[in-house]
Amino acid sequence: MLTMTFSQAQEHYDHVFGAQYDDVRERYASELEDIKAMERADLYEMEYRHLVTEAGFPDTLEGMDEYEAMWKRTFEYAQSGAIDDLLEDNA
């Protein structure tokens, strides 16, 4: 029969539940940082999906690709200088 003294039992429970040892605290801190990073990534994805659907694209991978392609074309058009001619005509 395996018996523990009160102090051994207390030390065991402190280690398991109290996180009084550095390795346990570090593990929990690491897990907490991982959870926070996952939450930030989830929030970013939700905001991005909202932008995509608000722009009129479907909430699918293809819709996101179309959204990105639309912005790429917009930036290429703006960098081509064509917009400058339009602005000069209106001035």
Secondary structure, DSSP 8 states (H G I E B T S, - for coil): -----HHHHHHHHIIIII--SHHHHHHHHHHHHHHHHHHHHHHHHHHHHHHHHHTT--SSHHHHHHHHHHHHHHHHHHHTTHHHHHHHHH-
